[in-house]
Amino acid sequence: MTKIVNYMLDQSIRSWNPWWAQKMLPSLTGIRRDITGEIIKSFGTPHIKDIIGVRRCGKTTVLYQAAEHLMSQDVSSRDIMFLNFDDPTINASSFEELQKEIFKINPDTSHLFLDEIQQKTGWERWVRTLYDTKKFQRIFISGSSASLLSRDIGRVLTGRHITFNITPFSFREYLKKRGWEDFSPEFTAYNKDKLLHYLTAYLEAGGFPETVGLDDFGRKQVLTSLYNDIIARDISSRYGASFEITDKICRFMLTNHGGSYSSNSVARATGTAVETAEKYIGYLKESLLISDLPVFSFKLKTQFKQNKKTYPADTGLRNAVCMRFSRDIGKLAETAVFHEIKRQNPEVFYWKNQDGYEVDFVVKEGQRIAGLFQVAWNVIEEKTQEREERAIACAMDELGVTSGIILTEDYEKTFVKNGKTIKYIPLWKWLLI
């Protein structure tokens, strides 16, 4: 029996490491992700590299791209070991069995890749031991749980890791997947009409890599299946949560994208207890299906007390699982801007004053306000422009900022008023800067 189990583990491991038998397959590495370059830059440090993102957003592909780079730098393909913990045989094996099998296959294994590591209970201490005892030259881990960003890693791996957050495709990556190659300002400006078409398609379809190019029916099938998989495997199975309650609360949160919420408001809308709503919202955030946006205030107490806003992991996922009573492309654009800002700077807030004026995004770098962004898809009417300009001007006054940006479908203008600079920038152009 032991021999059979060992044989099965050996075969499972070999199936996840096809480069031992042949060169890295293009089908594994896909288009080069922007974050891959950042990960490669970190190779000079010994720290564990953890790649965190919602399921199916491309973490495994990024790990393959990192492995491919190592091979291009003369690391032997045999010395690179990839384990996927979604594989039942690998997941069912003890850490001792895994470690024994790794070195049985190749005693010179130098680079270890651990995919969907959150599936394995107790992984943190095992990885820490591997790191502290210098079993490998580099260790890479990936996971689709927000707890890897703080609780699990922070508690055990403090000072031993570097975190990289990955999302579904950015607009630039989406275009690359569609075959777009020239991103020079001259070429994009000349092809503006095509970019407007692709931007609308991107906002509607989202950026999950495996859905790009699918028709509406095929994309909805893939995304609905992904949604159910996340709820079943990452929430219901992991926390013992009710699938039905999770689904009900999640659909409400996704429908309310870009809107503020409290546990009380969610409980009322979904017919659940406040404690239940609060607990299940936490599960949704852990699975990275939704993200919070706190209000900005110089007083931390105010930040914690005020209602947060919520955004879905992907506009296409949201559209696939929620009823839509209108196209609501402005909210989809707002979600895309949220994720683009988060890719660049994790400290982002929204702003609102007592008079009801509101600005969608306040970006903070260290102790300074680095940017104000308002999303206004259609600003043809003058009263719309006045409303958006008044809100961002109020925020500039209160926060001591001298410039702000209003992102639109295709309206562009810059002006200075009372010492404040306001720029209207088309979203397609801003996303490709």
HUDA-V964196 format. One record per residue. RES is the residue in one small letter. SS is DSSP state (A for helix, B for strand, O for the rest). NEAR is the number of other ideal C-beta (glycine too) atoms within 8 Angstrom. D_CENTER is the distance of its C-alpha to the mean C-alpha in Angstrom with 1 decimal. Layout:
((RES	SS	NEAR	D_CENTER) (RES	SS	NEAR	D_CENTER))
This chain:
((m	O	4	42.3) (t	A	5	40.6) (k	A	6	41.1) (i	A	7	39.4) (v	A	8	36.3) (n	A	10	36.2) (y	A	8	36.6) (m	A	9	33.7) (l	A	14	31.4) (d	A	11	32.7) (q	A	9	32.0) (s	A	11	28.5) (i	A	14	27.6) (r	A	9	29.3) (s	A	8	27.5) (w	O	11	24.1) (n	O	10	25.8) (p	A	9	27.4) (w	A	12	27.8) (w	A	7	30.7) (a	O	4	32.7) (q	O	5	31.5) (k	O	4	29.5) (m	O	11	25.7) (l	O	9	25.2) (p	A	6	23.4) (s	A	5	22.1) (l	A	9	20.0) (t	A	11	18.6) (g	O	12	17.8) (i	O	6	17.1) (r	O	9	16.3) (r	O	12	12.7) (d	A	10	12.7) (i	A	11	11.1) (t	A	12	14.0) (g	A	8	16.5) (e	A	9	15.2) (i	A	13	15.3) (i	A	9	18.8) (k	A	7	20.0) (s	A	10	19.6) (f	A	7	21.9) (g	A	4	24.8) (t	O	6	23.9) (p	O	4	24.6) (h	O	8	21.7) (i	B	12	19.5) (k	B	14	16.2) (d	B	14	13.4) (i	B	15	10.1) (i	B	16	7.6) (g	O	12	4.8) (v	O	13	6.0) (r	O	10	9.3) (r	O	8	10.3) (c	O	13	7.3) (g	O	13	9.6) (k	A	15	9.9) (t	A	9	13.6) (t	A	12	14.2) (v	A	15	13.0) (l	A	14	15.3) (y	A	12	18.0) (q	A	13	17.7) (a	A	14	18.3) (a	A	14	21.2) (e	A	10	22.6) (h	A	10	22.7) (l	A	10	24.6) (m	A	13	27.0) (s	A	6	27.6) (q	O	6	28.6) (d	O	5	31.2) (v	O	10	29.6) (s	O	8	31.3) (s	A	9	29.2) (r	A	7	31.1) (d	A	11	29.9) (i	B	16	26.2) (m	B	13	25.4) (f	B	11	22.3) (l	B	14	22.1) (n	B	10	19.8) (f	O	14	20.1) (d	O	7	19.5) (d	O	11	22.9) (p	A	5	25.5) (t	A	10	28.1) (i	A	14	25.9) (n	A	10	24.5) (a	A	5	28.1) (s	O	9	29.5) (s	O	5	30.2) (f	A	7	28.8) (e	A	6	32.4) (e	A	10	32.6) (l	A	12	29.4) (q	A	10	30.6) (k	A	8	34.0) (e	A	13	32.9) (i	A	13	30.7) (f	A	9	33.7) (k	A	7	36.1) (i	A	10	34.3) (n	O	9	34.2) (p	O	5	35.6) (d	O	7	34.2) (t	O	13	30.5) (s	O	9	28.8) (h	B	15	25.0) (l	B	13	23.2) (f	B	14	19.9) (l	B	12	18.7) (d	B	14	16.1) (e	O	11	14.7) (i	A	13	16.9) (q	A	12	16.3) (q	A	7	18.6) (k	O	8	21.5) (t	O	3	23.2) (g	O	7	24.4) (w	A	12	22.2) (e	A	11	21.8) (r	A	8	25.6) (w	A	9	26.0) (v	A	14	23.5) (r	A	11	25.1) (t	A	8	28.5) (l	A	12	27.5) (y	A	12	26.3) (d	A	7	29.3) (t	O	6	31.8) (k	O	5	30.4) (k	O	7	30.4) (f	O	10	28.0) (q	O	5	27.5) (r	B	10	23.7) (i	B	12	21.3) (f	B	14	17.7) (i	B	15	15.7) (s	B	17	12.5) (g	B	12	11.4) (s	O	14	9.4) (s	O	12	10.8) (a	A	10	10.2) (s	A	9	13.8) (l	A	14	13.1) (l	A	8	11.9) (s	O	8	15.3) (r	A	6	18.0) (d	A	11	18.3) (i	A	13	17.8) (g	A	8	19.3) (r	A	8	22.3) (v	A	9	23.3) (l	O	13	21.8) (t	O	6	22.4) (g	O	4	23.1) (r	O	9	22.4) (h	B	10	18.7) (i	B	9	16.2) (t	B	9	12.5) (f	B	11	9.8) (n	B	11	6.1) (i	O	12	4.6) (t	O	14	2.7) (p	O	12	6.0) (f	O	12	8.9) (s	O	12	9.8) (f	A	15	13.3) (r	A	10	15.0) (e	A	12	13.5) (y	A	13	14.3) (l	A	11	17.8) (k	A	11	18.2) (k	A	12	17.6) (r	O	9	20.3) (g	O	5	22.6) (w	O	8	22.4) (e	O	5	23.6) (d	O	6	25.2) (f	O	9	23.1) (s	O	6	26.1) (p	A	5	26.8) (e	A	6	30.1) (f	A	9	28.7) (t	A	14	25.9) (a	A	7	28.4) (y	A	6	30.9) (n	O	8	28.5) (k	A	11	27.1) (d	A	6	28.2) (k	A	7	26.2) (l	A	12	23.1) (l	A	11	23.6) (h	A	8	23.9) (y	A	14	20.7) (l	A	12	18.8) (t	A	9	20.1) (a	A	8	19.3) (y	A	12	15.7) (l	A	11	15.4) (e	A	11	17.3) (a	A	13	15.8) (g	O	14	12.1) (g	O	15	10.3) (f	O	16	10.2) (p	A	13	12.4) (e	A	6	15.2) (t	A	13	15.9) (v	O	12	16.6) (g	O	5	20.4) (l	O	9	21.1) (d	O	5	23.4) (d	A	6	22.6) (f	A	6	24.1) (g	A	9	22.4) (r	A	13	18.9) (k	A	9	19.6) (q	A	8	20.9) (v	A	12	18.0) (l	A	15	15.4) (t	A	10	18.0) (s	A	8	18.5) (l	A	12	14.8) (y	A	13	14.8) (n	A	8	18.1) (d	A	10	17.1) (i	A	14	14.3) (i	A	14	16.9) (a	A	10	19.7) (r	A	9	18.4) (d	A	13	15.7) (i	A	15	17.5) (s	A	12	21.1) (s	A	8	22.0) (r	A	7	20.4) (y	A	7	21.7) (g	O	5	24.6) (a	O	10	23.3) (s	O	6	24.8) (f	A	9	23.0) (e	A	6	24.8) (i	A	12	24.0) (t	A	15	20.3) (d	A	9	20.3) (k	A	10	22.5) (i	A	15	20.5) (c	A	13	17.1) (r	A	10	18.8) (f	A	11	20.2) (m	A	15	17.0) (l	A	14	15.4) (t	A	9	18.7) (n	O	9	18.9) (h	O	13	15.6) (g	O	9	16.3) (g	O	7	19.2) (s	B	6	20.3) (y	B	12	21.1) (s	O	7	22.9) (s	A	10	23.6) (n	A	8	27.0) (s	A	9	25.9) (v	A	15	23.6) (a	A	13	26.5) (r	A	7	29.0) (a	A	7	27.0) (t	A	11	26.4) (g	O	5	29.7) (t	O	12	28.4) (a	O	6	29.5) (v	A	9	27.7) (e	A	6	27.1) (t	A	10	25.6) (a	A	15	23.3) (e	A	9	22.1) (k	A	8	21.7) (y	A	13	19.8) (i	A	13	17.4) (g	A	8	16.7) (y	A	12	16.0) (l	A	14	13.5) (k	A	12	11.6) (e	A	11	12.1) (s	O	15	10.8) (l	O	14	7.5) (l	O	13	9.1) (i	B	14	9.6) (s	B	10	9.2) (d	B	8	12.5) (l	B	12	14.1) (p	O	10	17.4) (v	B	12	20.5) (f	O	10	21.8) (s	O	8	25.1) (f	O	2	27.1) (k	O	6	28.0) (l	A	6	25.5) (k	A	6	27.5) (t	A	9	26.8) (q	A	12	23.0) (f	A	7	23.2) (k	A	5	25.8) (q	O	10	24.4) (n	O	8	22.3) (k	B	10	18.5) (k	B	11	16.7) (t	B	14	13.9) (y	B	12	11.2) (p	B	13	9.8) (a	O	11	6.4) (d	O	13	8.3) (t	A	13	11.9) (g	A	15	13.4) (l	A	16	12.6) (r	A	14	14.1) (n	A	12	17.0) (a	A	11	17.8) (v	A	10	18.4) (c	O	9	19.8) (m	O	4	23.2) (r	O	7	23.3) (f	O	3	26.5) (s	O	4	25.7) (r	O	4	23.5) (d	O	7	22.1) (i	A	10	20.4) (g	A	10	20.4) (k	A	9	17.9) (l	A	12	15.7) (a	A	14	16.1) (e	A	13	15.3) (t	A	14	11.9) (a	A	14	11.2) (v	A	14	12.7) (f	A	13	10.7) (h	A	11	7.4) (e	A	11	9.7) (i	A	12	11.3) (k	A	12	8.5) (r	A	9	8.0) (q	A	5	11.7) (n	O	10	12.6) (p	O	5	11.2) (e	O	7	14.6) (v	B	12	14.5) (f	B	12	16.9) (y	B	13	18.9) (w	B	13	22.7) (k	B	9	25.6) (n	O	10	29.3) (q	O	3	32.2) (d	O	5	33.4) (g	O	6	30.3) (y	O	10	28.9) (e	B	9	25.2) (v	B	15	22.7) (d	B	9	19.1) (f	B	16	17.5) (v	B	14	19.1) (v	B	13	17.6) (k	B	12	19.2) (e	B	7	19.9) (g	O	4	22.1) (q	O	2	24.9) (r	B	6	24.8) (i	B	10	23.3) (a	B	7	21.7) (g	B	9	21.1) (l	B	17	21.6) (f	B	14	19.9) (q	B	14	21.3) (v	B	13	20.2) (a	O	11	23.4) (w	O	10	23.3) (n	O	9	27.1) (v	O	12	29.3) (i	O	5	32.5) (e	O	7	34.5) (e	A	5	35.8) (k	A	6	35.4) (t	A	11	31.6) (q	A	9	31.6) (e	A	8	33.8) (r	A	8	31.5) (e	A	12	28.3) (e	A	10	30.3) (r	A	9	32.0) (a	A	12	28.8) (i	A	14	27.3) (a	A	13	30.8) (c	A	11	31.1) (a	A	16	27.8) (m	A	14	29.1) (d	A	6	32.4) (e	A	8	31.0) (l	A	11	28.4) (g	O	5	30.7) (v	O	9	28.7) (t	O	6	30.6) (s	B	10	28.1) (g	B	17	25.5) (i	B	13	23.6) (i	B	16	23.7) (l	B	13	21.4) (t	B	14	23.3) (e	O	9	23.6) (d	O	8	26.3) (y	O	9	28.4) (e	O	9	29.0) (k	B	6	31.2) (t	B	8	31.7) (f	B	6	34.3) (v	B	7	35.5) (k	B	7	37.1) (n	O	4	38.5) (g	O	5	36.9) (k	B	11	33.4) (t	B	9	31.5) (i	B	15	29.4) (k	B	10	27.7) (y	B	11	26.8) (i	B	11	24.3) (p	B	12	23.3) (l	A	15	19.6) (w	A	14	19.9) (k	A	10	21.5) (w	A	10	19.2) (l	A	12	16.0) (l	O	10	18.1) (i	O	4	19.6))
